[in-house]
Amino acid sequence: MPARRIELSPNDALALIEYDRRVFERFVRRVRGLPGTGAMRKRGIGHESVFRTLVHILNVHEVWLVYIVPGRSRELRTLFEDASRHPTTWRGFDAYASKVWAGVEATVRGLTPRSLGRRAKAPWMPGTYSVRDVIYQTTLEEAHHLGEIIGALWQDDVESPPMTWIDVRRAAPRRARKRARTRRVARGS
């Protein structure tokens, strides 16, 4: 069966990436809470530890959305040699995650209906694909690796955080309203 084009608007792309980030941050919080070396322990999953798997998810978003989509593929060799892309501590992780999500947001906020149809090319993959496909690729790859983390958490009898589209999207506005209310109370308004 030939692949069908899936429609995706710039707002849809932004919603998907916002969802990806919120789910990712939920998993980061859960993994940070693991006792002892739970986050760093080798578990035999694709990137060994759940910490390194979280780093890999960031690597995926960065390469595709901060470099390939904006046409910066020539910079990938230098990027791949950058040690900060492979943090070994939570402090390094936080700095890297902040940088990646800022770059991703800048790319996605600049998308137009026309740019979503533009062709993109990763040096390690045959053919070209649309930017729209890249958005789906990063979302599905994140889901795949979060599945590995869920399996690792189950091995430790730790529940994974909720990640349904509806739950994740509903929770964010509630927190935003609470923060706004807190700011108003603090200002005395």
Secondary structure, 3 states (H helix, E strand, C coil): CCCCCCCCCHHHHHHHHHHHHHHHHHHHHHHHCCCCCCCCCCCCECCECHHHHHHHHHHHHHHHHHHHCCCCHHHHHHHHCCHHHCCCCHHHHHHHHHHHHHHHHHHHHCCCHHHHHCEECCCCCCCCEEHHHHHHHHHHHHHHHHHHHHHHHHHCCCCCCCCCHHHHHHHHHHHHHHHHHHHHHHHCC
